[in-house]
Amino acid sequence: MDLKLGRMTLKEWVAVESDSIQPVPRLRQELFRMMALAADKLRHLGASVDSVDGGSQQLPNGQTLPIPPIILAELGNDPKKPTVCFYGHLDVQPARREDGWLTDPYTLTEVDGKLYGRGATDNKGPVLAWINAVSAFRAMEEDLPVNIKFIIEGMEEAGSVALEELVRREKDRFFSSVDYVVISDNLWISRRKPALTYGTRGNSYFTVEVKCRDQDFHSGTFGGILNEPMADLIALLGSLVDSSGHILIPGIYDHLAPLTEEEKKMYEAIDLDLEEYRNSSQVKKFLFDTKEEILMHLWRYPSLSIHGIEGAFEEPGAKTVIPGRVIGKFSIRLVPHMNMSVVETQVKQHLEYIFSKRNSSNQMVVSMALGLHPWIANVKDNQYLAAKRAIKTVFGTEPDMIRDGSTIPIANLFQDVIQKSVMMLPLGAVDDGEHAQNEKINRWNYIEGSKLFAAFFLEMAKLH
């Protein structure tokens, strides 16, 4: 496999400003160009490629923008071989040099073995690594050990618009022959030790509105004779979680998956230097002192975070205003066995109880604005065993078995809709800075990652 060629393509792909967040026609054209480049690359591999029209997106301001096509591609359909489907995305978060990038974000630049550029690790590099692995077999004129399918989208950063509908529609067609789904859109927990991801937390996002009237009040004229909405809201938000991070909503911990001995051992084996983690996070002290407790509270226990207050006075200066209507925002990261509608009921009952004790004449409305399920895989599935063996072959070590504390709805979507095993096989290092300034992928991760995917195909074929 000509890896110089692989690096050239990454340079070419990173040069496309495929930003799906900013809703402007120029960037949409870039996204269409990006998807066309990828479709072309897959056709050169010999894949049959279908670029499915994504339709259009209605924006809040009334304008409509086209959604880039979703690529469905396949290589090989030997019924004796397993079929592995790779999911990736080619859109990126916005990036500007003046936001603190040391190099131009859309020019792949190598410094000390690190390849800097927007999309290098999230997710153009991993998509190309998978393509590099396939082209290695092609270059050696060897038969692919597995049948391969690709589903590649261009709207992941903007919430995967149009994807779910397509997956449901293709369930009995494109996906009918798929045995395993691999997602490579997250990072290791270490700089040098590979990882396999087998779970993510879900998320329920809530708003709580307290209203006296639509206009604000002057505190000289009304202070002292009103139930102030802001005081009510502060009391409500303050009743959600204590200073040790423990959620105070009754019943919230009732349905957590029990902690097994086997799971405990997985935390012990993980390579995490707490001191380095704390320093790089620029945090004085975490709520927990051991690696195991920290990882468990990031992955297998729920957490509640308060995000902000709409309608409050937050500009600089001293303005003596009483906000007439305020909206508090908070979310709960959900973990396996927690039921989203049960959580919604528990939150509403708790806030109603706290509010009733205040005897306030204001109106309160609680609503769940967003609900995303947690995801967990069976680490004994064939593809996890194959990936472990491939990691051992390429990196000479056992992987860290990790979960992700954030929410990756796509994993759940595939597992739910096509009812097949989903695995997350990250290639990037913990310090790659996806979404941040100076995003990069290490040249080593990119090259070894391409080898890892090729080794994974071989191991998958052996196990099937």
MARZADO-420494 format. One record per residue: residue in three letters; y, x, z of N, C-alpha, C in turn. Coordinates in steps of 0.05 Angstrom, whole numbers, plus 5000, padded with zeros to 4 digits. Atoms other than C-alpha are relative to their C-alpha. Example, Ala and Ser with C-alpha at 12.3 -4.5 7.8 and 13.67 -1.06 7.14 Angstrom:
MARZADO-420494
ALA497650185000491052465156502450185000 SER497649844999497952735143502249855014 
end
This chain:
MARZADO-420494
MET497650175000500050005000502550185000 ASP497649845001506750294981502149895020 LEU498250114979510750205045502950054994 LYS497249965009517050495013500949754985 LEU499550255015516549894967500549775019 GLY499750214979515749445028502750015013 ARG497449964987521949745059502349924981 MET498050085020525849654994500349704999 THR499850305001524048914993501449905025 LEU498750094976526148835065503150044997 LYS497249945004532849155046501249784982 GLU499150205020533448664987500249725014 TRP500050264987531648065031502249985021 VAL497950004979536348255089502749974987 ALA497450025014541948305037500949724994 VAL499350285006541547555026501049875025 GLU498850124976546147185074498949725004 SER501450264999541146625086500449865027 ASP499250134975544946315145499849704997 SER500450295001542545605157501749845020 ILE498450134978547245465216502649904990 GLN497350085009554045455182499749824975 PRO500450195022554244835138502050024977 VAL498249965023557845115077498450044974 PRO501549985026555745065003499350294992 ARG500749725008556145824992497550105013 LEU502449904986551045965046497549854993 ARG502350155010546545405022499050124974 GLN500849875025546545744954498450255006 GLU501449764992544446384988497249945010 LEU502650084990538746015022498149934977 PHE501650075024536345734955499150264986 ARG500649755013536646444927497850155015 MET502049884983532646704986497249894995 MET502650135004527146194977498950064972 ALA500949935027526846344902498950284999 LEU501049724999526047094916497250015012 ALA502650004987520246944963497949874983 ALA501950135017516946464915499150194978 ASP500549815021517446994861498150225010 LYS501649794988514547524907497149915003 LEU502750114996508547074923498649964973 ARG501350035026507346924849499050264989 HIS500849735008507147674836497450085013 LEU502549944986501547714887497649854987 GLY502250165012497647204846499649745014 ALA500350254986498846624892500949764983 SER498950245013499645914867502249905019 VAL497750064983506445694893501249734993 ASP498750265004509445014903502550005018 SER497550014984516844984923500749705003 VAL499750294995517444294955503049945006 ASP497250084997524343974949500449895029 GLY499550074972527343905019501849765003 GLY498150234998532143335001502850105009 SER497349914991539043345033500549925029 GLN499450024971542143375102502749875003 GLN497450144995547542895126501350135024 LEU498649874977552643255170501749805014 PRO498450184984556642925226502649924987 ASN497450065013563042975184499749844974 GLY500350175023559942555129499150154975 GLN500849865025558643115078497050045000 THR502949945002551643235052499650274987 LEU500649745011548543905037497050004993 PRO502849995007542044055001498450175020 ILE501849854982536144295043498350184982 PRO501549825017532744915014497049914999 PRO502850085003525644804988498250145021 ILE502049884982519644935033497750104982 ILE502049885018514545405001497249955011 LEU502950024994507145225002498650184979 ALA501349825019503045784971497150055009 GLU502749934992495645954969498750214982 LEU501449785013491146534950497149975007 GLY502950014994483646434944499249735011 ASN501050254988479545814958496950015001 ASP502949974997472546084972499049855024 PRO500850174977469045565015498450165021 LYS501549844981464946115048501850165019 LYS498149844984471246455076501749825017 PRO498150164984475746215132502750004985 THR497450015012482645985110502150025023 VAL497949954980488546265150502749944987 CYS497350085010495445965142502150145016 PHE497849864986501646375158502649844998 TYR497450145000508046035179502250215005 GLY497749834995514746405173502549864990 HIS497550125011522046265159501850234991 LEU498449795013527246635118503049955004 ASP497250044993533746345146500750165024 VAL499149834978537846725197502349875015 GLN497750084985543046625251502550134988 PRO497649875011550346775232500450285011 ALA499449724991552547505236502550104985 ARG497649885013559247845224500450285012 ARG499649734991560848585229501950015024 GLU498049994979566948435273499049885027 ASP501050104975562548095326498850225017 GLY501149784984560348785350497650134987 TRP502149855014555349015297501050284995 LEU499349735006555249765289499750074971 THR500349975029553049695217500449734987 ASP499750255013553849165164497449835003 PRO502450154994549048605185498249934976 TYR501650075023546848465114499450244982 THR500949765013545549185095497950135018 LEU502149884982538849445123500750295003 THR499249734995540750095156498150135020 GLU501949864982535850595187501550205017 VAL498949814981538050965250497850065020 ASP502149924980532951355292497549834998 GLY502550165003527050975263500349715005 LYS499650294996530250305275501449894975 LEU498950135025531749845215501849775009 TYR498150204991538149465232500849814978 GLY499150205020539948815196499349725010 ARG500550284992540448065207497449904986 GLY502550105012533447765198497850215000 ALA502049795002529848435203497549945017 THR502350074983525548195261499549705000 ASP500150304998527147445259501049884974 ASN502949995001523647305212499150134974 LYS500649905026524147675146497950235001 GLY501949784997520548305170497149915002 PRO502850094997514247945195498949854976 VAL501050145025513847505132499250214980 LEU500749795019514048135090497650165008 ALA502349854991509048485134497449864992 TRP502350165008504147915120499550044969 ILE500249965029505647985045499050284994 ASN500949725004504848745050496950025004 ALA502949984994497948645081498449884977 VAL501450125023495848185024500150194976 SER499849835024498548654971498450265003 ALA501749764996494649235003497249954988 PHE502650075012488148884984500249994969 ARG499550025029491048734915500250284988 ALA499649735011493149464905497450164998 MET502649865000486149714923498049854983 GLU501750175016483349174877497549915016 GLU502250104982479248924936500449705003 ASP499950284996477448204947501249945027 LEU498950084974481447855002497749905018 PRO502250094982476847765063500249715009 VAL499650284991479847085078501749854978 ASN498150155017483246525039502649995015 ILE497449994987490646545052501949794990 LYS497950205007495946005054502650095014 PHE497349944989503446075066501549745002 ILE497950214999508345555092502550155009 ILE497649854994515345855090502449824996 GLU497750185002521745485106502650155003 GLY497349874999529245625105501949855018 MET498250154982531845165160499150025030 GLU501149994973528345405224502250025021 GLU497949964980534645635259501749755004 ALA498550254998537744955246498249775008 GLY501850214990531844575276497949914981 SER502250065019526844595218500349724988 VAL499550265013530044005182498049964977 ALA501850075022524943665136497250115003 LEU502649874998519044085160497849815011 GLU502150174987515443575205499049804980 GLU500750205020515543055150498150114980 LEU501849875020512443545101497250065011 VAL502649934988507043775149498349755003 ARG501550254998505043045163499049914973 ARG500750105027505042885089497850174988 GLU502049825012500743495071497550035017 LYS502249974981495943415129497349994986 ASP502750035013490143185085499950134972 ARG500149865025492143585024500150315005 PHE499749714997495044285032498650115025 PHE501149904975492744345105497049935005 SER502750114995485944005097497950235002 SER502049784999482344675085500850225020 VAL499049794981486345075137498350005025 ASP501549974975482145345195501750105023 TYR498449874979487345745232502950024991 VAL497249975007494945775235501150245016 VAL498849774987498646425251503049994997 ILE497150005000505946445271500850285010 SER499249734991509447115276503149995002 ASP497150044998516446915300500950035029 ASN499149944973517047205370499650295005 LEU500149714994516947875406498050075021 TRP501649894978512648315450501749985026 ILE498549994974514548365524500650295007 SER499749714995514549125519501150134975 ARG499049855024517449655472497850114984 ARG502149855015510849985454497349865001 LYS502750114997505149535475499949724986 PRO500250265015503048965427499249775019 ALA500550244984502348255452498949784983 LEU500850255012499047595435501149785016 THR498750224986502646955453498249754999 TYR501850235000498546355475501249755013 GLY498750244989503645875504503050025000 THR497050014997510945655506500749765018 ARG499150234984514945195552501349804982 GLY498550215014517644535528502849975012 ASN497350034989524544265543500849705000 SER498750274999527743605566502950055007 TYR497149954996535243615559501349735009 PHE498850244989539243115601503050015000 THR497150034995546342855604500349795022 VAL499350204979549242495665503049954999 GLU497250065003555742135655501049845024 VAL498750154979560341905711502849924990 LYS497550105012566141465690501549815019 CYS498250194987572041135725501549844979 ARG498650125023576241015663500150224978 ASP500049805022577241355595502250215003 GLN497949804997583941695612499750155026 ASP499949844976584942245662502249885019 PHE498050084980589042135726501750245009 HIS498449794988594642525759499350015030 SER501050004972592342775828502249945020 GLY497850074981599242665859500249705002 THR499650295000599241935839497449865009 PHE502550144994591841775849498250155019 GLY501749854983588942325892499949885028 GLY500350104973586142045957499449705001 ILE500650295000585241315934497749934981 LEU502150055020579541405883497450135008 ASN502549845002572241585879500350174975 GLU499649845024573342175834497450064985 PRO502449955015568242235778498950285002 MET500849724998568242995783498550055026 ALA501349954974566442985857497249875000 ASP502750135002560742485843498150184983 LEU501849845018558142925786499150265013 ILE500849754986558343565827497849955020 ALA502150074981554243215881497449954986 LEU502550065015549242975829498750264990 LEU501049755011548543655796498950185023 GLY500849844977548143995864497449915013 SER502450114988542243555883497450074984 LEU502349965019537743805826498250245007 VAL501649764997535644505846501250165024 ASP498949854977536244945908500550304993 SER499249735006538545665915497750194994 SER502349835006531445935908498749924973 GLY501050085026530545595840498049775001 HIS502050224996526045045869501349734992 ILE498950265009527144375834499649795021 LEU500050194977528943825884499249714992 ILE500650275009526843225842497149935009 PRO502650064989521042875878497949964978 GLY502250045018514342905843499950184975 ILE499949845025516443415790497850204998 TYR502149805001511043915810497249885001 ASP502650124996505443405814497950054979 HIS502049985022502343515746499750274987 LEU500249735011502444265737497150084996 ALA502749895004496344605708499350185024 PRO500749834977492544935766499850304991 LEU500149725006492945695770497150115005 THR502849904997486046015757500050305006 GLU500349724994483546695779500350164974 GLU500049875026482746885705502950034990 GLU497249995009490046705691501550215017 LYS498749804982492347115752499650284989 LYS500649735009488847725724501650074975 MET498549955025492447645657502950105007 TYR497349914992499147725693500050285010 GLU500249734988496848345730499950214978 ALA500449805022494948695664502550054983 ILE497749985019501748595631501850245007 ASP498349774998506049195618502949925003 LEU497250074996512849035649501150175022 ASP498649844980517349525685502349835011 LEU498150194989521149075732502850125003 GLU497449874996526649585746501550024974 GLU498849985027527949705672500849724990 TYR499450275008527648955659502549905013 ARG497750094985532748825713502650144990 ASN497749845009537449385690500949914972 SER499250075027537149185617501149714999 SER498950284999538548455637502850005014 GLN497549984985544548705678500249795022 VAL500250194978542348275736499650165026 LYS500149864975543348505808497349965014 LYS502650064987537148155836498849744989 PHE501350255008532047655812499149845024 LEU500850174978529447085854497350095011 PHE502749924991522547415859499850314997 ASP500149714998520348125875497750124984 THR502349885014513748205838499949924971 LYS500350055029512148245764498549734995 GLU501650245004506947695771501649745006 GLU498450244993511647205806502249944978 ILE497950045020517147325755498849884975 LEU501250105024512547215696499149715003 MET500950284996509546585726502349815000 HIS497750185000516446295738501449994973 LEU498950025027518346445666498249844982 TRP502050105019511946185635498549755009 ARG501950214992507645725677501149805020 TYR498750194982512545385724502549894986 PRO497650125012518144905704502550135013 SER497449914988525445105714502149804992 LEU497850185006531844705717502550174999 SER497549855004538344985690502349804995 ILE497650165004545344685693501750144980 HIS498749875022549144815629503049964997 GLY497150035004556044525632500949725006 ILE498850264994560843955643502149944978 GLU498250095021564343585587502249835013 GLY497950174990571143275602501450125024 ALA498749874977572843755659502350174989 PHE497849835008579244155657499150295002 GLU501149724998577044865638501850214987 GLU498249805011583145195606501250165023 PRO498649854979586945745643502449845010 GLY497650134989592645525688499349805021 ALA500450194978593545025744501049734992 LYS499250275008593544315719498849805020 THR501050174978593043785773499049734989 VAL501150235014588643305735497549915014 ILE502650114992583142845758498649894975 PRO501350115024578342755700499049725004 GLY500850284997577042015688497149954992 ARG502850035009570242115655498950284995 VAL501249735004565642725658497049974994 ILE502850005007558842885630498850275008 GLY501449754992554243395663497550034982 LYS502349955017548743735622498150195014 PHE502049824988542344035648497349964985 SER502650035013535344165623497750105018 ILE502449924986528344245650498050124980 ARG502149885017523444735618497349905009 LEU502550134993516844375616497650184996 VAL502449835003509944685625497549824998 PRO502450175004502844455610499349815023 HIS500850234985500543795639502349835011 MET497750174993507643555653500449804978 ASN499650215020508842895618503049944998 MET497150025005515642825586501249735010 SER498850254992516642085599499849965030 VAL500150004971514342165671502450165011 VAL497749834991519542725680502649854996 GLU497650165005524842275649500549795022 THR499850204979523341725699500750135027 GLN499549864974523242215758502950095002 VAL497249905000530042505739501949765004 LYS498250234998533241815730499949885028 GLN500350124973530441545796501450175021 HIS498849824981532642165834503149984999 LEU497150015002539842145807501149735008 GLU499050274991540441395818500049985030 TYR500150004971538241495890502350165012 ILE497849834990543242065902502749864996 PHE497550135007548841665868500449755019 SER499750254983547341025909500950085028 LYS499249924973548141425974503050065002 ARG497149934999555341595954501749755000 ASN498450255000557440865950502450014982 SER497849975019561741035890500449754983 SER499550235017565140495849499950084970 ASN500249915028564340925786497449924987 GLN502550065014559240805732498550264994 MET501549775007553541295722497949934979 VAL502150045020549041355661498550274996 VAL501749765005543241855655498549964974 SER501850035023539941985588498850274992 MET501449765009534842475560500750034970 ALA499049975027538042755497498050134981 LEU501949855016532143175474497550045016 GLY502549954987524843235490498150164982 LEU501949835016520243805465497750075018 HIS502449954984513143885489499450305003 PRO501049734997510244525518497650044981 TRP502349945017504744875478498250205013 ILE501849794989498545245501497550004982 ALA502349975018492745525461497650095017 ASN502449894987485545705479499650294991 VAL500149715007485346465483497250094993 LYS502749925008477846445470499449924971 ASP500450075028478846165399499550254983 ASN500749785018476246605342502350174993 GLN497849835010483046815318501250175021 TYR499049824979485147075386498150245004 LEU501949784998478747485389500450204977 ALA499649835023479947745318502650165003 ALA497449864997487247915334499850225021 LYS500449794980485148285397498650244989 ARG501549775012480148705358501850154980 ALA498349875019485248835303502150175014 ILE498049844985490449065355498750255011 LYS501549774990485149525386499750214978 THR500449825022483749815317502650154992 VAL497649895011490949925296501650155022 PHE498349894979494350075363498450155022 GLY501749874981488450325404500349905029 THR499650114973489949865462499449705001 GLU500350294997488649165490502849894999 PRO497250115000494648695478500749885027 ASP499050164978498948395533499549714991 MET500350285006496947655536502449865012 ILE497550114990503647305542500549714992 ARG498950265008507146635540502950054994 ASP497149975005514246505519501449785017 GLY498650194983519046185568501749794986 SER498450195015522945845513498249814984 THR501450215014520945285466499850074970 ILE500449955028517945395397498649754989 PRO501250265006516844685372497950014978 ILE501749995023513344905309497050045008 ALA502849954991507045145347498749735007 ASN501150264992506144455378499749824976 LEU500250175024507544115311497450054985 PHE502549935015501844485276497649925016 GLN502450064984497044405334499549695002 ASP500250294997498543655341499249874973 VAL500450155025498743455268497550084985 ILE502449935016493343875235497650075017 GLN502349984981489143945298498350254996 LYS501449745003487444675285501250205019 SER499149794981487945295328502550144989 VAL497549865007494945605328500250255017 MET499749754985496246325348502750124993 MET497649855005502746705356499450305002 LEU500649715002502047425334502650154995 PRO497349885004508747775346499750294990 LEU499949725010510548435311502350155012 GLY497549874991517448575341499850095029 ALA499949904973518948975404502049845017 VAL498450164982522348675465503050044996 ASP497149945002529049015449501049964971 ASP499250045028529548775376502649844997 GLY497450135001535448325393500249784979 GLU499850225019533647715351502349825009 HIS497650174995539847255346502450165011 ALA497849854988544147815377501350194979 GLN498949795017548648355348498050234998 ASN501849775004544948955320497149945002 GLU502850075003538448595308498650224984 LYS501549795014533049095286497049955001 ILE502949974996525749205274499450304998 ASN500649715002522849895287498350044975 ARG501549935023520150225225497050005007 TRP502849984990513750355266498849725002 ASN501050274997512949615283499549874973 TYR500250125027514049405211497550114985 ILE502349875014508949905183497449935014 GLU502550064985503749825238499449705000 GLY500450295001504849075236498749914974 SER501350055026503049065162497150075002 LYS502849924997496649445179498549815018 LEU501250184981495348975237499149744986 PHE500750245014495448365192497550054982 ALA502249945017490648705143497450025016 ALA502349974982485948895200499149725011 PHE500650274990486448175226498449844979 PHE501550145021484047905158497150085001 LEU502849895000477848355162498549905024 GLU501350094975476348165235499449704998 MET500450295003477247415218497549954984 ALA502250045018472247475162497350065014 LYS502449934985467147815208499249785019 LEU500650204979467747285262499149734989 HIS500450275011467346685216497049954994 
end
